């Protein structure tokens, strides 16, 4: 009995120490609430500490957004930014993310941060749908990255008899479905949240075993093509459907985040794969009748000016990863330059004075 008591004490000390270390150096307990459409949303008013890339701490608002509380319009134009972790920007303080910086560069523009880590393009219509009536934006700002097309391959595709994409649906991942059963653990433990992030694949397998209902009866494009990531034509068709869904009830403006290669003498160029994806996405946006903002000129200029990489953090990877403060500044500059003429035209077409 004495040995058992010691063992319990040691185990408790390890758990408490691990919890303290996780909260101090890595991240806060999971602030996620299960959502049947997009897997999860953030709980209202949570504090988010992210020590994996950077050491930013942000307080989310009453809508569960990485944004200040939203009141009357702050400028002439209001946009709702929809995207993945690049848009959510938990890696940097809110005052340094592109949504805030755009308004600082051009006070006429207010950008509300509706981004969420882990989303992909198939989920964007469902992510935007409940927010648009609450916020009444002039347009949705769709933030796209190099993975925007490839990530569609894991989603659920409906094909017509000729093999063309009829519709595409966001596939809730197994660990997100599992959240319905284990949310109380993750809501209170930074240690468990950190372990789940570090050993994601293990939790995915466990999630599939515990919550098989999260799997969809439809097949992903990757499954339809065996081990291949999906035919490019099918992914293009799926993206076009998604853009048209977003645009059905509200104006949409797209911006692409370029991936850079750094050269000598503080010269940068866009990576060839990134440039090809951008060209492909712009062609799809043109088909959908959606304005497309190219950000690479401001990314090149910002790198030449600041002489520091625009991606990555010293505590993970200096040259790669999410946008750091300098990258957010570059994106904000691109938006402050490209948005006003587009918004002027869209508002005029909508007949708003």
Residue pairs with C-beta under 8 A, 6 or more apart in sequence:
15 191
18 191
19 189
19 190
19 191
21 191
22 189
22 190
22 191
22 193
22 194
23 29
23 49
23 190
24 51
25 51
26 51
26 52
26 190
26 194
26 197
27 48
27 49
27 50
27 51
27 52
27 190
27 193
27 194
27 197
28 46
28 47
28 48
28 49
28 190
28 193
29 186
29 187
29 188
29 189
29 190
29 192
29 193
30 183
30 186
30 187
30 192
30 193
30 196
31 42
31 43
31 46
31 47
31 48
31 60
31 187
32 40
32 41
32 42
32 43
32 179
32 183
32 186
32 187
33 40
33 41
33 42
33 43
33 64
33 183
34 40
34 176
34 177
34 179
34 180
34 183
35 41
36 172
37 123
37 126
37 170
38 116
38 119
38 123
38 126
38 127
38 170
38 172
39 118
39 123
39 170
39 172
39 173
39 176
39 177
39 179
40 176
40 179
41 64
41 116
42 48
42 60
42 64
42 65
42 66
42 116
43 60
43 64
44 60
44 61
44 62
44 63
44 64
45 59
45 60
45 61
45 62
46 59
46 60
46 64
47 57
47 58
47 59
47 60
48 57
48 58
48 59
48 60
48 66
48 90
49 55
49 56
49 57
50 56
50 57
50 90
50 91
51 315
52 197
52 315
52 316
53 91
53 312
53 313
53 315
53 316
53 321
53 322
54 91
54 92
54 313
54 315
54 324
55 315
56 90
56 91
56 92
56 93
57 93
58 66
58 90
58 93
58 94
60 66
60 67
61 67
61 68
61 69
61 70
62 69
63 70
63 131
63 134
65 112
65 113
65 114
65 131
66 88
66 89
66 90
66 94
66 97
66 113
66 115
67 94
67 99
67 112
67 113
68 94
70 112
70 135
73 110
74 103
74 107
74 110
75 103
75 106
75 107
75 108
75 109
75 110
76 108
76 109
77 108
77 109
77 110
77 138
77 139
77 339
77 343
77 347
78 110
78 111
78 112
78 135
78 136
78 137
78 138
79 109
79 110
79 111
79 112
79 137
79 138
79 139
79 140
79 141
79 253
79 339
79 343
80 111
80 112
80 114
80 128
80 131
80 132
80 135
80 137
80 139
80 140
80 141
81 87
81 99
81 111
81 112
81 113
81 114
81 115
81 140
81 141
81 143
82 114
82 115
82 124
82 127
82 128
82 140
82 141
82 142
82 143
82 246
83 115
83 119
83 124
83 142
83 143
83 144
83 145
84 115
84 116
84 117
84 118
84 119
84 120
84 143
84 145
85 115
85 116
85 117
85 118
85 322
86 115
86 143
86 145
86 257
86 322
86 323
87 99
87 113
87 114
87 115
87 116
87 143
88 113
88 115
88 116
88 117
89 97
89 98
89 99
89 113
89 115
89 322
89 323
89 328
90 117
91 313
91 321
91 322
91 323
91 324
92 323
92 324
92 325
92 328
94 100
96 325
96 328
96 329
97 113
97 328
98 111
98 323
98 328
98 329
98 331
98 332
98 335
99 111
99 112
99 113
100 111
101 328
101 329
101 332
102 109
102 111
102 332
102 335
102 336
102 339
103 109
103 110
103 111
104 332
105 332
105 333
105 336
106 336
106 339
106 340
108 340
109 335
109 336
109 339
109 340
109 343
111 141
111 335
112 131
112 135
112 137
114 127
114 128
114 131
115 143
116 127
118 173
118 176
119 127
119 170
120 147
120 148
120 151
120 152
120 154
120 155
120 170
121 144
121 148
121 149
121 151
121 152
121 238
121 239
121 242
122 152
122 155
122 168
122 169
122 170
122 171
122 238
122 242
123 170
124 142
124 242
124 246
125 242
125 245
125 246
126 170
128 140
128 246
128 250
132 140
132 249
132 250
137 250
138 251
138 343
138 346
138 347
138 350
138 352
139 250
139 251
139 252
139 253
139 343
139 346
140 246
140 250
140 251
140 252
140 253
141 253
141 254
141 255
141 335
141 339
142 243
142 246
142 252
142 253
142 254
142 255
142 290
143 255
143 257
144 254
144 255
144 256
144 257
144 281
145 256
145 257
145 259
146 257
146 259
146 271
146 273
146 274
146 277
148 239
148 277
148 281
149 232
149 235
149 236
149 239
149 277
149 280
149 281
150 229
150 235
152 168
152 221
152 230
152 235
152 238
152 239
153 220
153 221
153 222
153 229
153 230
153 235
154 171
154 220
154 221
154 222
155 168
155 169
155 170
155 171
155 220
155 221
155 238
156 168
156 169
156 170
156 171
156 216
156 218
156 219
156 220
157 165
157 167
157 168
157 218
157 219
157 220
157 221
157 224
157 234
157 238
158 165
158 166
158 167
158 168
158 169
158 218
159 165
159 166
159 224
160 166
164 234
164 237
165 234
165 237
165 238
165 241
167 241
168 238
168 241
168 242
169 216
169 218
171 216
171 220
172 214
172 216
173 204
173 207
173 214
174 204
174 205
174 207
174 208
174 211
174 214
174 215
175 196
175 200
175 203
175 204
175 207
176 207
176 214
177 207
177 211
177 213
177 214
178 203
178 206
178 207
178 210
178 211
178 214
179 186
180 211
181 210
181 211
185 192
186 192
186 193
186 196
196 203
207 214
208 214
208 215
220 230
221 229
221 230
221 231
221 234
221 235
221 238
222 228
222 229
222 230
224 230
225 231
232 280
236 280
236 284
239 281
239 284
240 284
240 287
240 288
243 252
243 254
243 284
243 285
243 288
243 290
244 288
246 252
247 288
247 289
247 290
251 346
251 350
252 288
252 290
253 290
253 291
253 292
253 293
253 339
253 342
253 343
253 346
254 281
254 285
254 290
254 291
254 292
254 293
255 292
255 293
255 295
255 331
255 334
255 335
255 338
256 277
256 278
256 281
256 282
256 292
256 293
256 294
256 295
257 295
257 323
257 331
258 270
258 271
258 274
258 275
258 278
258 295
258 296
258 299
259 270
259 271
259 273
259 274
259 311
260 268
260 269
260 270
260 271
260 274
260 299
260 300
260 303
260 309
260 310
260 311
261 268
261 269
261 270
261 271
262 268
262 303
262 309
262 319
263 269
266 303
266 304
266 307
267 300
267 304
268 299
268 300
268 303
268 304
269 300
270 278
270 296
278 294
278 296
281 292
282 292
282 294
285 291
285 292
286 292
291 342
291 346
293 334
293 335
293 338
293 339
293 342
294 334
294 338
295 330
295 331
295 334
295 335
295 338
297 334
298 330
298 331
298 333
298 334
298 337
299 310
299 327
299 330
299 331
299 334
301 330
301 333
302 310
302 326
302 327
302 329
302 330
302 333
303 309
303 310
303 326
303 330
306 326
306 329
308 326
309 318
309 319
309 324
309 326
310 323
310 324
310 326
310 327
310 330
311 319
311 320
311 321
311 322
311 323
311 324
311 327
312 318
312 319
312 320
312 321
312 322
312 324
313 321
313 322
313 324
323 330
323 331
